[in-house]
Amino acid sequence: MSFDLADEKQAVVVANHDSQVLARKRVKAKTWQLGPVLDWARTEARRLGFADVTVGCEPTGHRWRVLDQLAVQREMTLVCVQPLLTGRARESEDYTRDKTDDKDAVLIARLVAQLRCYAPERADETWARLRHLGARRERLITEGTACVQQLRDLLECAWPAVLGASVRQFDSAIWCAALAVVLQRCEGRPERLKRLGLARFEAAVRRELPRWGGNRSLRRIIVAVFVALTDPAGVSAQRRGALERCSWVLEDWRAIRSRRAQVETCMLEILDALELTELASSIPGVTATGVAAILAESGDPTRFDSPRALVKHAGLCPRENNSGTSTGRSRISGRGRPGLRLAAWRAVWGAQRHNPVMTARYRHLRTRDKNPLSDHQAKAALAAAILRWVHVIITERVAWNAERAGASTLPAAA
């Protein structure tokens, strides 16, 4: 049997192994109320001489998980069909893109009968919690990045001088603390704080510093921000409103950073519960939080038959584009989980600098005589290597080893 799941209206089809429709119905019910429909399908199948039914559906939002639990309670097997395959089957059916719930349910049943389906991941409570925490962390990273970009745009318009007080402004706790002091007290006019004097301004910044996670102040940055108070550069008509808005965005960003740290602490606690913290921390240049983010997207790596299967799941496997004498540009397939691909890509930035094996591999891929890779291609290869390492250390419960990672001797980092 197959379902085309929606919010309140469900299309159900019972078909045999030859995709012949044996029974069908439309049900107006929430997914949690589909238990009687499963019982009806089983009754119809057994009446027609079949031992039982296999439930098929597309992985639509959260609904397939609800249907999976209902199927498990009745000892039924549930499989999922990729929406991409359903779309292609819809076009090949009559060369149109017509879409109806009943038609999709029939196509899903046909794909299941052809075994063009897969058994979805059924995570236990711990792994499911890690996935939700990873999704929350990703959302906070996106919101934090948006806040930083908004602050940069507003300051470039209304008060560009303060951006010159530090090279990497938003990575500097002392610069953020100094900006917070100014925005809290200036009421849109930074020059007012000049009358405090440098000593009192510096003392206020030092008191603010712990809120931004800093413990060491750089007087050079404090002095540079103090000097920028009277800089006239910027659109004067926009300054008051822009700086008032900056104060709110800055507080939002600080709160987001705090919530993100809390989420990452919970993720590390799950690694402790799974006894994976020591293994996750064994890869030089990759933090335990970075490995936790990868595992949040991949789920339990033991469900993959090989490291290569995990790389394919991320969509990091190469895809060639050659025909005859024409040679196109090779790219990664991009058909897997984009979140897993992004988590591995982020892990590359630290590993490339601080992992000697990664440094040597990147240099080799970029400078080899035959088929040297571009910067992004080499980093995609490194991201795939990190996923292979994570699969090995988690499934085999062994710490990272430089020789096994691909280096007979440990090279010195550049």
Secondary structure, 3 states (H helix, E strand, C coil): CEEECCCCEEEEEEECCCCCEEEEEEEECCHHHCHHHHHHHHHHHHHCCCCCCEEEECCCCCHHHHHHHHHHHCCCEEEECCHHHHHHHHHHHHCCCCCCHHHHHHHHHHHHHCCCCECCCCCCHHHHHHHHHHHHHHHHHHHHHHHHHHHHHHHHHHCHHHHHHCCCHHHCHHHHHHHHHHHHHCCCCHHHHHHHCHHHHHHHHHHHHHHHCCCCCCHHHHHHHHHHCCCCCCCHHHHHHHHHHHHHHHHHHHHHHHHHHHHHHHHHHHHHHCCCHHHHCCCCCCCHHHHHHHHHHHCCHHHCCCHHHHHHHHCCCEECCEECCEECCCEECCCCCHHHHHHHHHHHHHHHHHCHHHHHHHHHHHHCCCCCCCHHHHHHHHHHHHHHHHHHHHHCCCCCCCCCCCCCCCCCCC
